[in-house]
Amino acid sequence: MQDTEAAVLLRHLDGGVTEVVLNRPDKRNAFDDVIIQQLIQALEEAEQDGATRVVVLRSEGRHFSAGADLAWMRRMADNSHEANLEDARQLARLLERLNTLSKPVIGLVQGAAYGGAVGLAACCDIVIATPETRFCLSEVKLGLIPAVISPYVVRAIGERQARRYFLSAEVFDAVEAQAFGLVHLVEGTEVAMWERCDQLLEQLRQNGPEAMQAAKSLIFAVSHKTIDGELIEDTARRIADIRVGEEGQEGLGAFLNKRRPSWTQADRNGNEDNVQ
């Protein structure tokens, strides 16, 4: 994808960081079928790239995303039920791909995050916003519902808040979003947001890449599950498997011998990390 043409940019940075960037600032990074397909492609590439340890999802311009593109919605309104169903399935595929990405995903959310953009934020592992960030589940204003994003948003903000904001389409700010659980960190400015992201990236570089992937898988395995014998056995097997694995052995050995583990000593490009 060329920067001059792509609605979504994929940028490989030093230290195993890959940026996935919404690149339609003139349209406030509004969603359409093109941006959905390119987001899926970019995330698939990041998933398959062995050098990628962390993904940063962000947008160019003042706004993270203003939701659905009006021209796209107008076009879909004239299409058949089957065409609309297939279109919705593609958005569902995007959200599932982002939500289950094996690498940690940091979302940087500035300006407006409306409609489907709330779903993207809900699928990120860590979300950083600024006090000026505004969220809105605006679908009912158009006579629609936030159907495809609902499983992820309800898990992020809870049923009680969803019952209010799915129905009211009120705008809520980053501080409220943090209280609901959608946002993890609210930084004073966009510059501070970037600085906090850099700090988190440095923190994540200290952790075993395979262990972070296994930890993310663990969350999905135990969330909302009954604590029974099957679940207990599954978690026991997971820790046993990782303890005897190559990365687990390296991490334990480094801890016991008071040295840094191999993954903190140099990134995949051979550059020395500044980890103390």
N, C-alpha and C positions, 0 to 999 in steps of 0.2 A: 504493500500500500504506500503510495507516494503522499508526502505531506500536503501537496497542493491539491490533491483530489480526495483524500480519505476523509470520511465523516468520523472515523475513529483512528487514532494513531497508536502504534505499538512501538515503544522506545525502550531499548535495553540499556540500562545504566550500569555504572560500576557497582561492585559489591553484590551482584546477584539480584538487583532491583529491576523490575520491569514495570514501566508505566503503561497503562491503558487510558487513553485520553479522548474524551468526547471533543470533537473538533468542528463544531458548527456554532461558533459564538454569535454570528450574525442572525441565527435563528434561535438563540438562547438555548442551544443544544437540545432542541425539541426532538422527541422520538419519532421515527418513521420506520418503515420496513427496511430501509437501507442501513440506518444506524444500528438497528437490532441485529441484522445479519453480520455487520462488521464487528460489533461487540462480541458476538458469539465466536467469530473467527479469531479475533484477537485473544480472547480468553482461552480458546482451544490451543493456540500457539504457545501461550504462556504456560499452560498446563503441561504441554509436551516438551517444553524447553528445559533440559536438565540443568542449565546454568541459572535459571530463575529460582530464587529462594523466597522472594516477597513480591507481591503485586501491589502497585498503588493505582487506584482508580480515581481519576480526577477529570476536570473539564477546563477548556480554554475559555477565557472571557469572564464576564461578571457573574454568570449564573451556572450552577451545576447542571440543571435541566429544568425547563419550564413544562415538562410533561409531553403529551402527545402533540405532534405537529398538526396544525389545523387543516392543511391541504391533504395530509394523509387521512385524517378522520373523515374529511369530506369524501374522499375517494372510497374509503371503506364503507361508508354509509350507503353508497350506490351499488356495492357488491352483494353477492348472494350470501346466504347463511353459511354455506360450505366454505366460501372464500374467507368470511370473517372468522370461522372456526379455525381454519388453517393459520390465519394471521395471529390469532390469540395463542395458538400452540407454539408459534415461533417465539413470542414474548415469554411464554412459560419455559421454553427451552433455554432462553437467555438467563432467566432468573435461576433456574436449576443449575446451570453451568457455573454461574457466579457463586451461588450458595455453597456448592459442593467442591469448589476448586480446592485442590489438596494443599496449595501454598497459602500462607496468611495473606489477607487482602486488607489494605488500609484504604478507606474512602475519605477523600478531602472534599467537603461539601460547602460551597460558598453561594451566596445569593439565593435564588429560588431553587427549590427542590420540590416540584409538584408532581402529582399523579404517579406515573411509573417510576419517577426518580426516587420517590420514597421507598419503593420496592428495591431499587438498586442499593440504597443506603442500608436497608434492613438485611441485605444479603452479604454485606461486608463484615469482616471480623472486628475491625476497629474503625470507628467513624469520628473524624475531627471536623468541627464546624467553627464558625465565627458568630459573634452576637448578632450580626446582620443576616445570618442565614434564616430563611423562612421555609417552612414545610406546609404542604396542603394536600389532603386527599380530596381533590376537587371534582371527582367524577360525577357525583350526584347533581352538581350544578348543570351538567350537560345531559341529565337524564340517564346516566350510565352508572356502573358500579366498579369498584377497584377489585375485580374478581381475581385476576391472575396473580396479582401481587399480594392478595389477602393472606395466604398461609404464612408468608415471611413477615409481613407487617404486624399481624396479630401476635406472632411469637415475639416480635421485638418490643411492641408497646403494650401488649396484654389485651385481653378481651374488653376490659372495662373502658380503656381509652379508645379502643376501636369502635365501641358502640356509640361513643360521642362523635368522633372525628370522621368516621365513615358516613355518618348521617348528616352532620352539620356542615361539612366542608369548610370549617373554620381554618384560618391560618394560625399556625403555632410556631413559636420561635425556637432557637437552638437550646436555650435554657430549659424550656418546657420539654423539648425533645430529649434532652439529657435526663430529665426527671422521669420521663416515660421509659427510658432504656434504649431509644433509637440512636442517640448520640452518646459517645463515651467522653469526649473532651470538647470544651468550648474555649477557644483561644481568642484573645482580644482583637487581633488583626489577622489579615491573610498572611502577612509575613510571619507572625507568631505561629500560625497554623502550620506553615512550611517548616519552621524551626522545630516544632513539636513532632512533626512527621519524621524529620531527620533523627531526632532523639530516639523515637520508636524503632526506626530502621536499625540504628546502632544497637539497641536493646535486642532486637530480633536476631541480629547477626551473632550474638553470643550463644544462641540456642541451637541445638542439633536440628538440621533441616528435616531429617527423617522423623525425629521426635515430634517436631511441630506438626508434621502431616499426620502422624499417629494420634497426637493429642486432639486434632480437629476431628478425625474419624471417631475418636472415643466420645466426643461430645454428642455427635449424632447417634451413636450406639446406645447411650444411656439416657438421653433427654426424653422426658415424658414416658419412660418405661417403668414397669413394675419391678421393684427390687425383689427378685425371686432367685431361686437357685440357678436358673439359666443365665441371668444377667451377672450374678456373682462369679460364675464359672468363666463367662466371657471376659470379664475384666481381669481375672486372675491370669488367664491365658495371654491376654494382651501385654501385661507387664512382664510375664515370663519370656514371651517372644522377644520383646525389645531389650531385655537385660542381656540375653545371649547373642543378640545381633551385633554386627560390627560397630555401629555407631554407639550403641549402649555400652559396649565394652570399652570403647575409646573414651567416652564421657566419664565412666566410673574410674577408669585407670588414671585419667587426667586429674580427677578430683582427689583420689587417694595419694597421688604422687605430687600434688600441689603444682601442677602445670596447666597451661591452657590447652583445651582440646583442639584437635587439628582444624576443625571448621572455623575457629576464630583467628587462626594464625595467618591465613591468606584467603582472599575471596577467589571465586572461580576464574578471575582474570589474572591471578597471581599478585594482586596488590595487597600489601600488608594492611590489616585492619587495626584501628586504634582502640583495641579492647584491653582494658587493664585487668 
